[in-house]
Amino acid sequence: MARADSLTNADAEYLAQIWVDCEDCLGPDTALVDLRRESIDDSVRLVARYRLGKLERESAAVGESMLAAHAVLRARILFDRIRFGFSDLVERQ
């Protein structure tokens, strides 16, 4: 079961850095709306919610630490951007 974490100052600073990194990964025409950290047993789950066009999308990643989850989230965002962009293109036709 996932639960929201209360963050240490160091974790809060790192989460702010992850926010900036996610914005860079998302690229133009997107707006990061929310980024949260959750604990799942012995793992960390990061969830990024962002606005892409008129829709809000979400990408999530799990890792053994916040650093590991961050690395997975970067890859997940890039994959989801391609997937959502392709889906939007197909739906318009």
C-alpha positions as CSV (number, residue, x, y, z in Angstrom):
1,M,0.0,0.0,0.0
2,A,1.3,3.4,-1.0
3,R,1.4,6.3,1.5
4,A,2.5,9.9,1.1
5,D,5.7,10.7,2.9
6,S,6.7,13.5,5.2
7,L,10.0,14.6,3.7
8,T,13.2,15.6,5.3
9,N,14.7,18.9,4.2
10,A,17.2,17.0,2.0
11,D,14.5,14.9,0.4
12,A,12.4,18.0,-0.2
13,E,15.3,19.8,-1.9
14,Y,16.0,16.7,-4.0
15,L,12.3,16.5,-5.0
16,A,12.5,20.2,-6.1
17,Q,15.5,19.2,-8.3
18,I,13.5,16.3,-9.7
19,W,10.7,18.7,-10.5
20,V,13.1,20.8,-12.6
21,D,14.5,17.7,-14.3
22,C,11.0,16.4,-15.1
23,E,10.1,19.8,-16.7
24,D,13.2,19.5,-18.9
25,C,12.3,15.9,-19.8
26,L,8.7,16.9,-20.6
27,G,9.8,19.6,-23.0
28,P,7.8,22.4,-24.6
29,D,4.0,22.6,-24.5
30,T,3.7,20.7,-21.2
31,A,3.2,21.9,-17.7
32,L,4.2,19.9,-14.7
33,V,1.2,20.0,-12.3
34,D,2.3,17.8,-9.4
35,L,5.2,15.6,-8.3
36,R,4.9,13.5,-5.3
37,R,6.8,10.8,-3.4
38,E,5.1,7.8,-1.9
39,S,6.5,4.9,0.1
40,I,5.6,1.4,-0.9
41,D,7.1,-1.2,1.6
42,D,10.8,-0.8,1.1
43,S,10.6,1.2,-2.1
44,V,10.0,4.8,-3.3
45,R,7.3,5.7,-5.8
46,L,7.5,9.0,-7.7
47,V,4.4,10.2,-9.5
48,A,4.6,13.1,-12.0
49,R,1.3,14.6,-13.2
50,Y,1.5,17.0,-16.1
51,R,-0.7,18.8,-18.6
52,L,-0.1,17.8,-22.2
53,G,-2.3,19.7,-24.6
54,K,-5.8,19.7,-23.0
55,L,-5.3,16.5,-21.1
56,E,-3.6,15.7,-17.8
57,R,-1.3,12.7,-17.9
58,E,0.6,10.8,-15.2
59,S,3.9,9.0,-15.3
60,A,5.1,6.9,-12.3
61,A,8.2,5.0,-11.3
62,V,9.3,2.8,-8.4
63,G,12.9,2.3,-7.2
64,E,14.7,1.2,-4.1
65,S,15.6,4.8,-3.3
66,M,14.5,8.2,-4.5
67,L,17.5,8.4,-6.7
68,A,16.7,5.0,-8.3
69,A,13.0,6.0,-8.8
70,H,14.1,9.3,-10.3
71,A,16.2,7.5,-12.9
72,V,13.3,5.3,-13.8
73,L,10.9,8.3,-13.9
74,R,13.1,10.1,-16.4
75,A,12.9,7.1,-18.8
76,R,9.1,6.6,-18.1
77,I,8.3,10.3,-18.9
78,L,10.2,10.1,-22.2
79,F,8.4,6.8,-23.1
80,D,5.0,8.2,-22.1
81,R,5.6,11.5,-24.0
82,I,6.1,9.4,-27.2
83,R,3.1,7.1,-26.4
84,F,0.7,9.9,-25.5
85,G,1.8,12.0,-28.6
86,F,1.3,9.0,-30.9
87,S,-2.1,8.2,-29.3
88,D,-3.2,11.9,-29.7
89,L,-2.1,11.9,-33.3
90,V,-4.1,8.6,-34.1
91,E,-7.2,9.9,-32.3
92,R,-7.2,13.1,-34.3
93,Q,-7.3,11.2,-37.6
